[in-house]
Amino acid sequence: MLSFIIRRLGESVLVMLGVLLLTFVLFQMAAGDPAAAVLGKNPKPLEIESLRRELKSDLPLFYGHWCKSEVYTACDYRKKSAVLPGIELPDNAEFKNGAVYLPYNESVKFQRRFPEGDKVLCRISGSGIWSVDNREIKLTVCRCCGGSSSQEIILESVPETLTVKAAEKREHNAVEKVEFFRYQENAFNSQFLNSLRELVDVKKEFPYLTFLNFGKTITTREPINRIIARGIWPSLSVMLPVFLLELVLGIILALLATACKDTLIDRAMLVLSVAGMSISYLVLIIGGQWFLGYYLNWFPVWGWQGVNYLILPILLGVISGLGGGVRFYRTVFVNELKNEYLRTASAKGCSRVSVYSKHLLRNALIPIIARASATLPFIFTGSLLLESFFGIPGLGYASIDALNNSDLALLKALTIVNALLFVVINLLADLLCAWADPRIRIK
């Protein structure tokens, strides 16, 4: 059993690392620049630089010494052909084909936007020979695809005006893109490493070990851990009763349908289960809220002021999942009826209640645990629809707010917490299955 636990722990760690990597890549592809999203239109360059350093969004993705900087205005003429603030172009500059073309001895001048104490790297994409910081770099055109090349140069100083001069006597000295980066000592200090540190971080001072430190939200700058701690209890107060009632009622009704197999009771339960599975969760919530809340006025339909505000969302949550649960458990129990151990128990004189409650239910634990483990994480993270329609300030409601406010830091934290819960709960489910069926440990 110990070797089984160690093996499953190792597999869970690998799964969590894979989830973190996939989440990191997806959010990097979809996120854009969080600093620009927070600061809005026309922010000051130093404000962007400071916020990027605070959010650590200027760091390299996985490894590197160079971090994105706003010390000079970066430009990408492949996306936008226009004169940008802080960049001075000569009158005879020409925009075409996603680049700015300069004749010989003409310059693009970049104005320094704030003092910078670190070393600065300039990366230029284009074609021709250019003089940068009194040093020449040659940008060639690929013969295969016709694309431009890029070169990097470390500036000896950070002048107030950086001049990039066309140094080749030709008409096609083209600049497509210019970027600037500042230097950092630790090449391993990356965005992905900081994502790992959000889960577990080792520090030199007390507390020496921190867990699940997700920083602050992008929009309100409130600690994310505080939002999670505040929202987890409303989610638990709704989803825990939903989970327990759905599990207990589903098993009881499925046992009843199994005991009355092929009778009118069994067929009626099957019809009702399929009907319950066919109704959309959204339609059920809207219909139940209108009929039981507005029309009959039995329950409050919005708010978080007392226990009576929980009754309707819990009722609708149980109804929505009960049909699928009854049908699943009935199928499991009917399959177990074919096994010889139940006939042996009946032949030994065990009552029908004893056969179903002790023998059948015990041997059907594995699929029950598997189904319960799939729904258990939602107890903590809440239901997006229930919480948003009933105004319950849980983690599901927080997820909706994060989506509406484009708060990617909070969304990422909730995604990681959800993934961590799934991994941990599935690990516990596997251990419970191994306890319920020793054959799993042997395999």
C-alpha positions as CSV (number, residue, x, y, z in Angstrom):
1,M,0.0,0.0,0.0
2,L,2.9,2.4,0.8
3,S,4.5,1.9,-2.6
4,F,1.0,2.6,-4.2
5,I,0.7,5.8,-2.3
6,I,4.2,7.0,-3.2
7,R,3.6,6.2,-6.9
8,R,0.3,8.1,-6.9
9,L,1.9,11.0,-5.1
10,G,4.6,11.2,-7.8
11,E,2.1,11.0,-10.6
12,S,0.0,13.8,-9.0
13,V,3.0,16.1,-8.8
14,L,3.7,15.5,-12.4
15,V,0.1,16.1,-13.4
16,M,0.1,19.4,-11.4
17,L,3.3,20.6,-13.1
18,G,1.7,19.8,-16.5
19,V,-1.4,21.7,-15.5
20,L,0.7,24.7,-14.4
21,L,2.6,24.7,-17.6
22,L,-0.5,24.5,-19.8
23,T,-2.3,27.2,-17.7
24,F,0.8,29.4,-18.0
25,V,1.0,29.1,-21.8
26,L,-2.7,29.6,-22.3
27,F,-2.8,32.8,-20.2
28,Q,0.3,34.1,-21.9
29,M,-1.3,33.6,-25.3
30,A,-4.6,35.3,-24.2
31,A,-3.5,37.8,-21.7
32,G,-1.7,40.6,-23.6
33,D,-0.2,43.3,-21.5
34,P,-1.9,43.4,-18.0
35,A,-0.2,46.8,-17.2
36,A,-1.7,48.4,-20.2
37,A,-5.1,47.0,-19.4
38,V,-5.0,48.4,-15.8
39,L,-3.6,51.8,-16.6
40,G,-6.0,52.5,-19.5
41,K,-5.3,55.1,-22.2
42,N,-2.2,57.3,-22.4
43,P,-0.4,56.0,-19.2
44,K,3.0,57.4,-18.3
45,P,5.9,55.2,-19.4
46,L,7.3,55.1,-15.8
47,E,3.9,53.9,-14.5
48,I,3.9,51.1,-17.0
49,E,7.4,50.1,-16.1
50,S,6.7,50.1,-12.4
51,L,3.5,48.1,-12.7
52,R,5.2,45.5,-15.0
53,R,7.9,45.1,-12.4
54,E,5.3,44.7,-9.6
55,L,3.3,42.2,-11.7
56,K,6.5,40.6,-13.0
57,S,5.1,40.6,-16.5
58,D,8.3,42.2,-17.9
59,L,10.3,39.1,-17.0
60,P,11.4,36.5,-19.7
61,L,8.9,33.6,-20.0
62,F,11.2,30.8,-18.9
63,Y,14.9,31.9,-18.9
64,G,16.9,35.0,-19.7
65,H,18.8,38.0,-18.5
66,W,16.7,40.6,-20.4
67,C,13.4,42.0,-19.3
68,K,11.1,44.2,-21.4
69,S,11.5,47.9,-20.8
70,E,9.8,51.2,-21.6
71,V,12.9,53.3,-21.3
72,Y,12.5,54.1,-25.0
73,T,9.4,53.8,-27.1
74,A,9.2,50.4,-28.8
75,C,7.7,50.3,-32.3
76,D,6.4,47.5,-34.5
77,Y,5.6,48.9,-38.0
78,R,4.4,45.5,-39.1
79,K,1.2,46.1,-37.1
80,K,0.9,49.9,-37.2
81,S,2.5,52.4,-39.6
82,A,2.4,55.7,-37.7
83,V,4.6,58.2,-35.9
84,L,4.7,57.2,-32.2
85,P,5.3,59.5,-29.2
86,G,9.0,59.6,-28.3
87,I,10.2,58.6,-31.8
88,E,11.4,61.2,-34.3
89,L,11.4,60.3,-38.0
90,P,12.9,62.3,-40.8
91,D,10.5,64.0,-43.3
92,N,11.6,61.7,-46.1
93,A,10.8,58.5,-44.2
94,E,8.4,56.3,-46.1
95,F,5.9,53.8,-44.6
96,K,5.3,50.7,-46.8
97,N,5.1,46.9,-46.6
98,G,5.0,46.9,-42.8
99,A,8.2,48.9,-42.4
100,V,9.6,52.4,-42.4
101,Y,12.2,53.1,-45.1
102,L,15.0,55.6,-44.7
103,P,17.6,56.8,-47.2
104,Y,21.3,56.8,-46.5
105,N,22.5,58.8,-43.5
106,E,19.0,59.5,-42.2
107,S,18.1,58.6,-38.6
108,V,15.4,57.4,-36.3
109,K,15.7,59.1,-33.0
110,F,14.3,57.6,-29.7
111,Q,13.9,59.9,-26.7
112,R,14.6,58.5,-23.3
113,R,11.5,58.5,-21.2
114,F,12.9,58.1,-17.7
115,P,16.3,57.4,-16.1
116,E,17.4,53.8,-16.2
117,G,20.3,52.5,-14.0
118,D,20.5,49.0,-15.6
119,K,22.1,48.0,-18.9
120,V,19.8,48.3,-21.9
121,L,19.6,46.0,-24.9
122,C,18.2,47.2,-28.3
123,R,16.8,44.6,-30.7
124,I,16.2,45.8,-34.3
125,S,14.4,43.9,-37.0
126,G,14.6,45.0,-40.7
127,S,17.2,45.1,-43.5
128,G,20.3,47.1,-44.4
129,I,23.2,48.4,-42.3
130,W,22.5,50.5,-39.3
131,S,24.5,52.5,-36.9
132,V,23.3,52.2,-33.3
133,D,25.2,53.8,-30.4
134,N,28.1,54.4,-32.8
135,R,28.3,50.7,-33.7
136,E,27.2,49.1,-37.0
137,I,24.9,46.2,-37.3
138,K,23.9,44.4,-40.5
139,L,20.4,43.2,-41.1
140,T,20.1,40.8,-44.0
141,V,17.1,39.5,-45.9
142,C,16.4,35.8,-45.9
143,R,16.9,34.3,-49.4
144,C,14.4,31.5,-48.8
145,C,11.4,33.4,-47.5
146,G,12.3,37.0,-48.1
147,G,11.9,37.9,-44.4
148,S,13.9,40.3,-42.5
149,S,16.5,39.5,-39.8
150,S,17.0,40.9,-36.3
151,Q,20.1,41.9,-34.4
152,E,20.7,42.8,-30.7
153,I,23.1,45.4,-29.3
154,I,23.9,46.3,-25.7
155,L,24.0,50.0,-25.3
156,E,27.2,51.3,-23.7
157,S,25.1,54.1,-22.0
158,V,21.4,55.1,-21.9
159,P,21.5,58.5,-23.7
160,E,18.7,61.0,-23.7
161,T,18.5,60.6,-27.5
162,L,19.3,57.2,-29.0
163,T,20.0,57.5,-32.8
164,V,19.5,54.7,-35.2
165,K,21.1,55.8,-38.5
166,A,21.0,54.2,-41.9
167,A,24.6,53.5,-42.7
168,E,24.3,51.8,-46.1
169,K,24.1,53.7,-49.4
170,R,20.9,52.2,-50.7
171,E,17.2,53.1,-50.8
172,H,15.9,50.1,-48.9
173,N,17.2,50.6,-45.3
174,A,14.1,49.3,-43.6
175,V,13.1,49.2,-39.9
176,E,10.3,46.8,-39.0
177,K,10.5,46.5,-35.3
178,V,12.6,48.0,-32.4
179,E,12.4,46.7,-28.8
180,F,14.2,47.6,-25.6
181,F,15.1,45.4,-22.7
182,R,16.8,46.0,-19.3
183,Y,19.3,43.6,-17.7
184,Q,18.7,41.4,-14.7
185,E,21.4,39.3,-12.9
186,N,19.4,36.1,-12.3
187,A,18.6,34.4,-15.6
188,F,16.2,32.0,-13.8
189,N,14.0,34.7,-12.6
190,S,11.2,34.2,-15.1
191,Q,7.4,34.4,-15.3
192,F,7.0,30.6,-15.2
193,L,9.2,30.3,-12.1
194,N,7.1,33.0,-10.4
195,S,4.0,31.0,-11.3
196,L,5.5,28.0,-9.5
197,R,6.4,30.2,-6.5
198,E,2.7,31.1,-6.2
199,L,2.1,27.5,-5.2
200,V,5.2,27.0,-3.0
201,D,7.9,29.5,-2.2
202,V,11.0,29.1,0.0
203,K,12.1,32.3,1.8
204,K,15.2,33.2,3.9
205,E,13.2,34.8,6.7
206,F,10.1,33.8,8.7
207,P,7.8,32.3,7.4
208,Y,10.3,30.2,5.6
209,L,7.7,28.4,3.5
210,T,4.6,30.0,1.9
211,F,1.8,28.3,0.0
212,L,-0.7,29.6,-2.5
213,N,0.5,33.2,-2.5
214,F,-1.1,34.6,-5.7
215,G,-0.3,38.2,-5.2
216,K,-2.8,41.0,-5.9
217,T,-5.6,41.4,-8.4
218,I,-4.9,43.6,-11.4
219,T,-7.9,45.9,-11.1
220,T,-8.4,46.5,-7.4
221,R,-4.9,45.5,-6.1
222,E,-6.6,43.4,-3.3
223,P,-4.7,40.3,-2.2
224,I,-6.1,37.3,-4.1
225,N,-5.8,35.0,-1.1
226,R,-8.2,37.3,0.8
227,I,-10.7,37.1,-2.0
228,I,-10.4,33.2,-2.1
229,A,-10.7,33.0,1.7
230,R,-13.7,35.3,1.7
231,G,-15.5,33.5,-1.2
232,I,-14.9,29.9,-0.2
233,W,-17.4,29.8,2.7
234,P,-20.4,31.0,0.7
235,S,-19.5,28.5,-2.0
236,L,-19.2,25.7,0.7
237,S,-22.5,26.7,2.3
238,V,-24.3,26.2,-1.0
239,M,-22.4,23.4,-2.7
240,L,-21.8,21.1,0.3
241,P,-25.5,20.5,1.0
242,V,-26.1,20.1,-2.8
243,F,-23.3,17.5,-2.9
244,L,-24.4,15.5,0.1
245,L,-28.2,15.6,-0.7
246,E,-27.6,14.7,-4.3
247,L,-25.3,11.8,-3.2
248,V,-27.5,10.4,-0.5
249,L,-30.8,10.8,-2.4
250,G,-29.3,9.5,-5.6
251,I,-28.1,6.3,-3.9
252,I,-31.3,5.8,-2.0
253,L,-33.5,6.2,-5.1
254,A,-31.2,4.1,-7.2
255,L,-31.3,1.3,-4.6
256,L,-35.1,1.6,-4.7
257,A,-35.2,1.4,-8.5
258,T,-32.8,-1.6,-8.4
259,A,-34.9,-3.4,-5.8
260,C,-38.0,-2.8,-8.0
261,K,-36.2,-3.6,-11.2
262,D,-38.5,-3.8,-14.3
263,T,-41.5,-2.6,-12.4
264,L,-43.6,0.5,-12.8
265,I,-41.6,2.3,-10.0
266,D,-38.3,1.5,-11.8
267,R,-39.6,2.7,-15.2
268,A,-41.0,5.9,-13.7
269,M,-37.7,6.7,-12.0
270,L,-35.9,6.1,-15.3
271,V,-38.2,8.5,-17.2
272,L,-37.9,11.1,-14.5
273,S,-34.1,10.8,-14.4
274,V,-33.8,11.2,-18.2
275,A,-36.2,14.1,-18.1
276,G,-34.1,15.8,-15.3
277,M,-30.9,15.2,-17.3
278,S,-32.5,16.7,-20.4
279,I,-33.4,20.0,-18.8
280,S,-30.8,22.7,-19.1
281,Y,-29.3,23.9,-15.9
282,L,-29.8,27.5,-17.0
283,V,-33.5,26.9,-17.8
284,L,-34.0,25.1,-14.5
285,I,-32.5,28.0,-12.5
286,I,-34.4,30.7,-14.4
287,G,-37.7,28.7,-14.3
288,G,-37.3,27.8,-10.6
289,Q,-36.3,31.3,-9.6
290,W,-39.3,32.8,-11.4
291,F,-41.9,30.3,-10.3
292,L,-40.9,29.6,-6.7
293,G,-39.4,33.0,-6.0
294,Y,-41.3,35.6,-7.9
295,Y,-44.6,33.9,-8.7
296,L,-45.3,31.9,-5.5
297,N,-43.0,34.2,-3.4
298,W,-41.9,31.2,-1.3
299,F,-38.1,32.0,-1.2
300,P,-35.9,35.1,-1.7
301,V,-34.3,35.2,-5.1
302,W,-31.2,37.4,-4.5
303,G,-28.9,38.1,-1.7
304,W,-26.8,36.6,1.1
305,Q,-28.5,37.6,4.4
306,G,-29.6,34.4,6.0
307,V,-30.2,30.6,5.8
308,N,-33.5,31.2,4.0
309,Y,-31.6,32.7,1.1
310,L,-29.8,29.3,0.6
311,I,-32.9,27.0,0.3
312,L,-33.8,27.8,-3.3
313,P,-30.3,27.6,-4.8
314,I,-29.7,24.3,-2.9
315,L,-33.0,22.9,-4.1
316,L,-32.3,23.7,-7.7
317,G,-28.8,22.4,-7.4
318,V,-30.0,19.1,-6.1
319,I,-32.7,18.7,-8.7
320,S,-30.3,19.5,-11.6
321,G,-27.8,16.7,-10.6
322,L,-30.2,14.2,-9.2
323,G,-31.4,12.7,-12.5
324,G,-27.9,11.9,-13.7
325,G,-26.9,10.5,-10.3
326,V,-29.9,8.2,-10.0
327,R,-29.4,6.8,-13.5
328,F,-25.7,6.3,-13.0
329,Y,-26.0,4.6,-9.6
330,R,-28.9,2.4,-10.8
331,T,-26.8,1.2,-13.7
332,V,-24.0,0.3,-11.3
333,F,-26.3,-1.5,-8.9
334,V,-28.0,-3.5,-11.7
335,N,-24.6,-4.6,-13.0
336,E,-23.7,-5.8,-9.5
337,L,-26.9,-7.9,-9.3
338,K,-25.4,-10.3,-11.8
339,N,-22.6,-11.3,-9.4
340,E,-22.7,-14.6,-7.5
341,Y,-21.9,-13.1,-4.1
342,L,-25.4,-11.5,-3.9
343,R,-27.0,-14.9,-4.6
344,T,-24.8,-16.5,-2.0
345,A,-25.8,-13.9,0.6
346,S,-29.5,-14.4,-0.2
347,A,-29.0,-18.2,0.0
348,K,-27.4,-17.9,3.5
349,G,-30.6,-16.2,4.7
350,C,-29.6,-12.5,4.6
351,S,-32.5,-10.2,4.3
352,R,-33.1,-8.2,1.2
353,V,-32.2,-5.0,3.1
354,S,-29.0,-6.5,4.3
355,V,-28.0,-7.8,0.8
356,Y,-28.5,-4.4,-0.7
357,S,-27.2,-2.2,2.1
358,K,-24.1,-4.2,3.1
359,H,-23.1,-6.4,0.2
360,L,-24.2,-4.6,-2.9
361,L,-23.4,-1.1,-1.7
362,R,-20.0,-2.1,-0.4
363,N,-18.9,-3.6,-3.7
364,A,-20.3,-0.7,-5.7
365,L,-18.2,1.8,-3.8
366,I,-15.5,2.3,-6.5
367,P,-17.8,3.9,-9.2
368,I,-19.6,5.9,-6.4
369,I,-16.3,7.3,-5.3
370,A,-15.2,8.0,-8.8
371,R,-18.4,10.0,-9.5
372,A,-18.2,11.8,-6.2
373,S,-14.6,12.8,-6.8
374,A,-15.5,14.4,-10.2
375,T,-18.0,16.7,-8.5
376,L,-16.3,17.3,-5.2
377,P,-14.0,20.2,-6.3
378,F,-17.0,22.3,-7.2
379,I,-18.0,22.3,-3.5
380,F,-15.1,24.7,-2.9
381,T,-15.0,26.6,-6.2
382,G,-18.8,27.1,-6.4
383,S,-21.2,27.1,-9.2
384,L,-20.9,30.0,-11.7
385,L,-24.6,29.9,-12.6
386,L,-26.1,29.5,-9.2
387,E,-24.0,32.2,-7.5
388,S,-24.3,34.7,-10.3
389,F,-28.2,34.3,-10.6
390,F,-28.7,34.4,-6.8
391,G,-26.1,36.9,-5.8
392,I,-24.1,34.6,-3.6
393,P,-20.6,36.1,-3.1
394,G,-18.7,32.8,-3.5
395,L,-15.8,31.8,-5.8
396,G,-18.1,31.3,-8.7
397,Y,-19.3,34.9,-8.4
398,A,-15.7,36.0,-8.1
399,S,-14.9,34.2,-11.3
400,I,-17.7,36.1,-13.1
401,D,-16.4,39.4,-11.8
402,A,-12.9,38.5,-12.9
403,L,-14.1,37.8,-16.4
404,N,-16.1,41.0,-16.6
405,N,-13.2,43.1,-15.3
406,S,-10.5,41.2,-17.4
407,D,-8.7,40.5,-14.2
408,L,-6.4,37.7,-15.5
409,A,-4.4,37.4,-12.2
410,L,-7.6,36.4,-10.3
411,L,-8.7,34.2,-13.1
412,K,-5.4,32.4,-13.2
413,A,-5.4,31.9,-9.4
414,L,-8.9,30.5,-9.4
415,T,-8.0,28.2,-12.3
416,I,-4.9,26.9,-10.5
417,V,-6.9,26.4,-7.2
418,N,-9.5,24.4,-9.2
419,A,-6.8,22.3,-10.8
420,L,-5.1,21.7,-7.5
421,L,-8.4,20.6,-5.9
422,F,-9.1,18.2,-8.8
423,V,-5.6,16.6,-8.5
424,V,-5.7,16.3,-4.7
425,I,-9.3,14.9,-4.6
426,N,-8.6,12.4,-7.4
427,L,-5.5,11.3,-5.5
428,L,-7.7,10.8,-2.4
429,A,-10.3,9.0,-4.5
430,D,-7.7,6.6,-5.8
431,L,-6.5,5.9,-2.3
432,L,-10.1,5.2,-1.2
433,C,-10.6,2.9,-4.2
434,A,-7.5,1.0,-3.2
435,W,-8.8,0.7,0.3
436,A,-12.2,-0.5,-1.0
437,D,-10.8,-2.9,-3.5
438,P,-7.3,-4.5,-2.7
439,R,-7.0,-5.7,-6.3
440,I,-6.2,-2.1,-7.3
441,R,-3.2,-2.0,-4.9
442,I,-1.9,-5.3,-6.5
443,K,-2.2,-3.9,-10.0
